[in-house]
Every structure is written in structure tokens, then in C-alpha cells.
């Protein structure tokens, strides 16, 4: 992954909320390599984590929450805002992956 400059200790996975199970995730994962899961009534991951749409959770290698960012207001596209949000998110991921 170019985003993480060869870092192999960081994984990204998307978890679709129960309320969005019928929605096509192609806008989120189309043309990208991204693991994508579907939450369900048994696990209720979104409820247990207090997630809302477009939340991005950053965990350390032990699964401890480091930060939570909502990507609706915090657009990580490197072409937006002179790449400030992109750089901040990248640095958060690198720091969390290498405590």
C-alpha cells in the first residue's frame, strides 16, 4: 500500500452497519483492496463500538482504541485541504501501528 509506505503492521477493514446491509458497498471499495465485513444482529459491532456512518477507528496492535475519526467532516483525500487531513490520518496510523 502506497499510503502506508511499505508498513506491514497495519490492516484496514470496513464493517458495514446492520442498517446498511442492503446497500451496495461498491462506492466504498470499488477499485480498491479493502477487506469489507457485514455487521449482524448477533455481533452488533456498530452498537458495541458506538459507531456511526463513516467512523474510522484506529486500534493499536493489541486492539486498544487509539482514536476515532468521522470521515464525513475529516476528508482524508490527499488532494483536499493541501493534504493536511491525509497526513494527520497517516501519522495516526503509523504511530498506532508502532507504539
C-alpha positions as a Markdown table, in Angstrom:
| # | Residue | x | y | z |
|---|---|---|---|---|
| 1 | Unk | 0.0 | 0.0 | 0.0 |
| 2 | Unk | 1.5 | 3.3 | -1.0 |
| 3 | Unk | -0.5 | 5.1 | 1.7 |
| 4 | Unk | 1.5 | 3.4 | 4.4 |
| 5 | Unk | 4.8 | 3.4 | 2.6 |
| 6 | Unk | 5.6 | -0.3 | 3.0 |
| 7 | Unk | 4.3 | -0.6 | 6.6 |
| 8 | Unk | 3.1 | -4.1 | 7.0 |
| 9 | Unk | 1.9 | -4.0 | 10.6 |
| 10 | Unk | -1.3 | -2.0 | 9.8 |
| 11 | Unk | -4.5 | -3.5 | 8.5 |
| 12 | Unk | -7.7 | -1.7 | 7.4 |
| 13 | Unk | -11.1 | -3.4 | 7.4 |
| 14 | Unk | -14.6 | -1.9 | 6.7 |
| 15 | Unk | -17.6 | -3.0 | 8.7 |
| 16 | Unk | -20.9 | -2.2 | 7.1 |
| 17 | Unk | -23.7 | -1.4 | 9.6 |
| 18 | Unk | -26.8 | -3.6 | 10.0 |
| 19 | Unk | -29.0 | -0.8 | 8.7 |
| 20 | Unk | -26.9 | -0.6 | 5.5 |
| 21 | Unk | -26.8 | -4.4 | 4.8 |
| 22 | Unk | -28.9 | -3.9 | 1.6 |
| 23 | Unk | -26.7 | -1.1 | 0.3 |
| 24 | Unk | -24.1 | -1.7 | -2.4 |
| 25 | Unk | -20.6 | -1.1 | -1.0 |
| 26 | Unk | -19.0 | -0.5 | -4.4 |
| 27 | Unk | -18.6 | 3.2 | -3.7 |
| 28 | Unk | -16.5 | 2.4 | -0.7 |
| 29 | Unk | -14.5 | -0.5 | -2.0 |
| 30 | Unk | -14.7 | -0.2 | -5.8 |
| 31 | Unk | -11.3 | -0.4 | -7.4 |
| 32 | Unk | -9.6 | -0.7 | -4.0 |
| 33 | Unk | -8.2 | -3.6 | -2.0 |
| 34 | Unk | -10.1 | -3.4 | 1.3 |
| 35 | Unk | -11.5 | -6.1 | 3.5 |
| 36 | Unk | -15.2 | -5.5 | 4.0 |
| 37 | Unk | -17.5 | -7.2 | 6.5 |
| 38 | Unk | -21.1 | -7.0 | 7.3 |
| 39 | Unk | -22.3 | -6.4 | 10.9 |
| 40 | Unk | -25.2 | -8.6 | 12.0 |
| 41 | Unk | -27.8 | -9.0 | 14.8 |
| 42 | Unk | -25.7 | -11.5 | 16.6 |
| 43 | Unk | -22.4 | -9.5 | 16.9 |
| 44 | Unk | -23.8 | -5.9 | 16.7 |
| 45 | Unk | -20.3 | -4.4 | 16.3 |
| 46 | Unk | -21.6 | -0.9 | 15.5 |
| 47 | Unk | -23.7 | -0.8 | 18.6 |
| 48 | Unk | -21.0 | -2.2 | 20.9 |
| 49 | Unk | -18.4 | 0.3 | 19.5 |
| 50 | Unk | -20.9 | 3.3 | 19.3 |
| 51 | Unk | -20.2 | 3.6 | 15.6 |
| 52 | Unk | -21.9 | 6.0 | 13.2 |
| 53 | Unk | -21.7 | 6.1 | 9.4 |
| 54 | Unk | -18.1 | 6.9 | 8.2 |
| 55 | Unk | -16.5 | 6.4 | 11.6 |
| 56 | Unk | -12.8 | 5.4 | 11.4 |
| 57 | Unk | -11.5 | 3.6 | 14.4 |
| 58 | Unk | -7.7 | 3.3 | 15.0 |
| 59 | Unk | -6.5 | 0.5 | 17.2 |
| 60 | Unk | -3.0 | -0.4 | 18.3 |
| 61 | Unk | -1.6 | -3.9 | 17.7 |
| 62 | Unk | -3.2 | -5.1 | 20.9 |
| 63 | Unk | -6.7 | -4.0 | 19.8 |
| 64 | Unk | -6.8 | -1.0 | 22.1 |
| 65 | Unk | -8.7 | 2.1 | 20.7 |
| 66 | Unk | -6.2 | 4.9 | 20.0 |
| 67 | Unk | -8.5 | 7.3 | 18.2 |
| 68 | Unk | -11.9 | 7.6 | 16.4 |
| 69 | Unk | -12.4 | 10.0 | 13.5 |
| 70 | Unk | -15.5 | 10.6 | 11.4 |
| 71 | Unk | -14.5 | 10.8 | 7.8 |
| 72 | Unk | -17.6 | 12.9 | 6.8 |
| 73 | Unk | -16.1 | 16.1 | 8.2 |
| 74 | Unk | -12.5 | 14.9 | 8.2 |
| 75 | Unk | -11.9 | 14.1 | 4.5 |
| 76 | Unk | -8.6 | 12.2 | 4.2 |
| 77 | Unk | -8.3 | 12.7 | 0.4 |
| 78 | Unk | -4.7 | 14.0 | -0.2 |
| 79 | Unk | -6.0 | 16.5 | -2.8 |
| 80 | Unk | -8.2 | 18.2 | -0.2 |
| 81 | Unk | -7.1 | 20.8 | 2.3 |
| 82 | Unk | -3.5 | 20.7 | 1.0 |
| 83 | Unk | -3.3 | 17.1 | 2.3 |
| 84 | Unk | -3.5 | 18.1 | 5.9 |
| 85 | Unk | -6.1 | 15.5 | 6.9 |
| 86 | Unk | -4.4 | 12.9 | 4.8 |
| 87 | Unk | -1.1 | 13.5 | 6.6 |
| 88 | Unk | -2.7 | 13.6 | 10.0 |
| 89 | Unk | -4.5 | 10.3 | 9.5 |
| 90 | Unk | -1.4 | 8.7 | 8.0 |
| 91 | Unk | 0.7 | 9.7 | 11.1 |
| 92 | Unk | -2.0 | 8.4 | 13.5 |
| 93 | Unk | -2.0 | 5.1 | 11.7 |
| 94 | Unk | 1.8 | 4.8 | 11.7 |
| 95 | Unk | 2.0 | 5.8 | 15.4 |
| 96 | Unk | -0.7 | 3.3 | 16.4 |
| 97 | Unk | 1.0 | 0.5 | 14.4 |
| 98 | Unk | 4.4 | 1.2 | 16.0 |
| 99 | Unk | 3.8 | 2.2 | 19.7 |
